[in-house]
């Protein structure tokens, strides 16, 4: 079996998770890791893994079937994804919901011009949760949809915190408001604002000389991340951060409560939930599945940007469609 050659761009929590996931998929192999750091300081988990500086990536175009982009949405992917889609098939986990349409357009333009295929926003939200919102709203056209996240670590929001000048380490926990969760699960169709569904809790350590008040103001007023939520910020030492905030659990659920019947007398609840010990490792596994799908689409000459809403579920699997029909239907 010819293996799909995967490149990893960025070797943080997500990149390491992708490396682990590749090892669990017999149809894939790690072709190379690209980093902005000095390649000599990286210690990959895979024996004899090839590591290069990101500036060398184009020199290895012919060695990579799909490049998985493991940067953050706040500053990396908006520029990296369209740039790399001009030279590679790519997958990213861009998760700034308000900017996904804009991101899609820029990546689609690059991918179509270069005849490559790109999957964007392929995580669990956006990603798996998006697919389940589509299923639920299609099956139950009369009703209300809800998405709750946490309690857990948001990689995208934590990355946005770390990009603030003066921040040494940072992590953000998304916390669902329990009273809102209970009301939704009753099927009473409540109407909530974002602020009424979640709070956000940040733990931040600062570099020497950093302005705490300035950092705080930048956090709580950050659009698309914190400004629409009640956000608490705790400033702690590097030592406390490493001791108490190194794990990265997460989870949540998508729910649709809807009605059917001539008089809408029958109530139904559709719910899809996740409980994750490691947010980055689970997200990495999703990226790897979509890398396989991207390779299949590219092989069929289907170029341009795609989202999880447009990619056939069977394309995620190593198994042939005949086996999937026999075992999963």
LINLINVEN-V872588 format. One record per residue. N is the residue number from 0. RES is the residue in one small letter. SS is DSSP state (hx for helix, st for strand, lp for the rest). Layout:
n:N res:RES ss:SS
n:N res:RES ss:SS
//
This chain:
n:0 res:x ss:lp
n:1 res:x ss:lp
n:2 res:x ss:lp
n:3 res:x ss:st
n:4 res:x ss:st
n:5 res:x ss:st
n:6 res:x ss:st
n:7 res:x ss:st
n:8 res:x ss:st
n:9 res:x ss:lp
n:10 res:x ss:lp
n:11 res:x ss:lp
n:12 res:x ss:hx
n:13 res:x ss:hx
n:14 res:x ss:hx
n:15 res:x ss:hx
n:16 res:x ss:hx
n:17 res:x ss:hx
n:18 res:x ss:hx
n:19 res:x ss:hx
n:20 res:x ss:hx
n:21 res:x ss:hx
n:22 res:x ss:hx
n:23 res:x ss:lp
n:24 res:x ss:lp
n:25 res:x ss:lp
n:26 res:x ss:lp
n:27 res:x ss:st
n:28 res:x ss:st
n:29 res:x ss:st
n:30 res:x ss:st
n:31 res:x ss:st
n:32 res:x ss:st
n:33 res:x ss:st
n:34 res:x ss:st
n:35 res:x ss:lp
n:36 res:x ss:lp
n:37 res:x ss:lp
n:38 res:x ss:hx
n:39 res:x ss:hx
n:40 res:x ss:hx
n:41 res:x ss:lp
n:42 res:x ss:lp
n:43 res:x ss:lp
n:44 res:x ss:lp
n:45 res:x ss:lp
n:46 res:x ss:lp
n:47 res:x ss:lp
n:48 res:x ss:lp
n:49 res:x ss:lp
n:50 res:x ss:st
n:51 res:x ss:st
n:52 res:x ss:st
n:53 res:x ss:hx
n:54 res:x ss:hx
n:55 res:x ss:hx
n:56 res:x ss:hx
n:57 res:x ss:hx
n:58 res:x ss:hx
n:59 res:x ss:hx
n:60 res:x ss:hx
n:61 res:x ss:hx
n:62 res:x ss:hx
n:63 res:x ss:lp
n:64 res:x ss:lp
n:65 res:x ss:st
n:66 res:x ss:st
n:67 res:x ss:st
n:68 res:x ss:st
n:69 res:x ss:lp
n:70 res:x ss:lp
n:71 res:x ss:lp
n:72 res:x ss:lp
n:73 res:x ss:lp
n:74 res:x ss:lp
n:75 res:x ss:lp
n:76 res:x ss:hx
n:77 res:x ss:hx
n:78 res:x ss:hx
n:79 res:x ss:hx
n:80 res:x ss:hx
n:81 res:x ss:hx
n:82 res:x ss:hx
n:83 res:x ss:hx
n:84 res:x ss:hx
n:85 res:x ss:lp
n:86 res:x ss:lp
n:87 res:x ss:lp
n:88 res:x ss:lp
n:89 res:x ss:st
n:90 res:x ss:st
n:91 res:x ss:lp
n:92 res:x ss:lp
n:93 res:x ss:lp
n:94 res:x ss:lp
n:95 res:x ss:lp
n:96 res:x ss:hx
n:97 res:x ss:hx
n:98 res:x ss:hx
n:99 res:x ss:hx
n:100 res:x ss:hx
n:101 res:x ss:hx
n:102 res:x ss:hx
n:103 res:x ss:hx
n:104 res:x ss:hx
n:105 res:x ss:hx
n:106 res:x ss:hx
n:107 res:x ss:hx
n:108 res:x ss:hx
n:109 res:x ss:hx
n:110 res:x ss:hx
n:111 res:x ss:hx
n:112 res:x ss:hx
n:113 res:x ss:hx
n:114 res:x ss:lp
n:115 res:x ss:lp
n:116 res:x ss:st
n:117 res:x ss:st
n:118 res:x ss:st
n:119 res:x ss:lp
n:120 res:x ss:lp
n:121 res:x ss:lp
n:122 res:x ss:st
n:123 res:x ss:st
n:124 res:x ss:lp
n:125 res:x ss:lp
n:126 res:x ss:st
n:127 res:x ss:hx
n:128 res:x ss:hx
n:129 res:x ss:hx
n:130 res:x ss:hx
n:131 res:x ss:hx
n:132 res:x ss:hx
n:133 res:x ss:hx
n:134 res:x ss:hx
n:135 res:x ss:hx
n:136 res:x ss:hx
n:137 res:x ss:hx
n:138 res:x ss:hx
n:139 res:x ss:lp
n:140 res:x ss:lp
n:141 res:x ss:lp
n:142 res:x ss:st
n:143 res:x ss:st
n:144 res:x ss:st
n:145 res:x ss:st
n:146 res:x ss:st
n:147 res:x ss:st
n:148 res:x ss:st
n:149 res:x ss:lp
n:150 res:x ss:lp
n:151 res:x ss:st
n:152 res:x ss:st
n:153 res:x ss:lp
n:154 res:x ss:hx
n:155 res:x ss:hx
n:156 res:x ss:hx
n:157 res:x ss:hx
n:158 res:x ss:hx
n:159 res:x ss:hx
n:160 res:x ss:hx
n:161 res:x ss:hx
n:162 res:x ss:lp
n:163 res:x ss:lp
n:164 res:x ss:lp
n:165 res:x ss:lp
n:166 res:x ss:st
n:167 res:x ss:st
n:168 res:x ss:st
n:169 res:x ss:st
n:170 res:x ss:st
n:171 res:x ss:st
n:172 res:x ss:st
n:173 res:x ss:st
n:174 res:x ss:st
n:175 res:x ss:st
n:176 res:x ss:lp
n:177 res:x ss:hx
n:178 res:x ss:hx
n:179 res:x ss:hx
n:180 res:x ss:hx
n:181 res:x ss:hx
n:182 res:x ss:hx
n:183 res:x ss:hx
n:184 res:x ss:hx
n:185 res:x ss:lp
n:186 res:x ss:lp
n:187 res:x ss:lp
n:188 res:x ss:lp
n:189 res:x ss:lp
n:190 res:x ss:lp
n:191 res:x ss:lp
n:192 res:x ss:lp
n:193 res:x ss:hx
n:194 res:x ss:hx
n:195 res:x ss:hx
n:196 res:x ss:lp
n:197 res:x ss:st
n:198 res:x ss:st
n:199 res:x ss:st
n:200 res:x ss:st
n:201 res:x ss:st
n:202 res:x ss:st
n:203 res:x ss:st
n:204 res:x ss:st
n:205 res:x ss:st
n:206 res:x ss:lp
n:207 res:x ss:lp
n:208 res:x ss:lp
n:209 res:x ss:lp
n:210 res:x ss:lp
n:211 res:x ss:hx
n:212 res:x ss:hx
n:213 res:x ss:hx
n:214 res:x ss:hx
n:215 res:x ss:hx
n:216 res:x ss:hx
n:217 res:x ss:hx
n:218 res:x ss:hx
n:219 res:x ss:hx
n:220 res:x ss:lp
n:221 res:x ss:lp
n:222 res:x ss:lp
n:223 res:x ss:lp
n:224 res:x ss:lp
n:225 res:x ss:lp
n:226 res:x ss:lp
n:227 res:x ss:lp
n:228 res:x ss:lp
n:229 res:x ss:st
n:230 res:x ss:st
n:231 res:x ss:st
n:232 res:x ss:st
n:233 res:x ss:st
n:234 res:x ss:st
n:235 res:x ss:lp
n:236 res:x ss:lp
n:237 res:x ss:hx
n:238 res:x ss:hx
n:239 res:x ss:hx
n:240 res:x ss:hx
n:241 res:x ss:hx
n:242 res:x ss:hx
n:243 res:x ss:hx
n:244 res:x ss:lp
n:245 res:x ss:lp
n:246 res:x ss:lp
n:247 res:x ss:lp
n:248 res:x ss:lp
n:249 res:x ss:st
n:250 res:x ss:st
n:251 res:x ss:st
n:252 res:x ss:st
n:253 res:x ss:st
n:254 res:x ss:st
n:255 res:x ss:st
n:256 res:x ss:st
n:257 res:x ss:st
n:258 res:x ss:st
n:259 res:x ss:st
n:260 res:x ss:lp
n:261 res:x ss:lp
n:262 res:x ss:lp
n:263 res:x ss:lp
n:264 res:x ss:lp
n:265 res:x ss:st
n:266 res:x ss:st
n:267 res:x ss:st
n:268 res:x ss:st
n:269 res:x ss:st
n:270 res:x ss:st
n:271 res:x ss:st
n:272 res:x ss:st
n:273 res:x ss:st
n:274 res:x ss:st
n:275 res:x ss:st
n:276 res:x ss:lp
n:277 res:x ss:lp
n:278 res:x ss:hx
n:279 res:x ss:hx
n:280 res:x ss:hx
n:281 res:x ss:hx
n:282 res:x ss:hx
n:283 res:x ss:hx
n:284 res:x ss:hx
n:285 res:x ss:hx
n:286 res:x ss:hx
n:287 res:x ss:hx
n:288 res:x ss:hx
n:289 res:x ss:hx
n:290 res:x ss:hx
n:291 res:x ss:hx
n:292 res:x ss:hx
n:293 res:x ss:hx
n:294 res:x ss:hx
n:295 res:x ss:hx
n:296 res:x ss:hx
n:297 res:x ss:hx
n:298 res:x ss:hx
n:299 res:x ss:lp
n:300 res:x ss:lp
n:301 res:x ss:lp
n:302 res:x ss:lp
n:303 res:x ss:st
n:304 res:x ss:st
n:305 res:x ss:st
n:306 res:x ss:lp
n:307 res:x ss:lp
n:308 res:x ss:lp
n:309 res:x ss:lp
n:310 res:x ss:lp
n:311 res:x ss:lp
n:312 res:x ss:hx
n:313 res:x ss:hx
n:314 res:x ss:hx
n:315 res:x ss:hx
n:316 res:x ss:lp
n:317 res:x ss:lp
n:318 res:x ss:lp
n:319 res:x ss:lp
n:320 res:x ss:hx
n:321 res:x ss:hx
n:322 res:x ss:hx
n:323 res:x ss:hx
n:324 res:x ss:hx
n:325 res:x ss:hx
n:326 res:x ss:hx
n:327 res:x ss:hx
n:328 res:x ss:lp
//
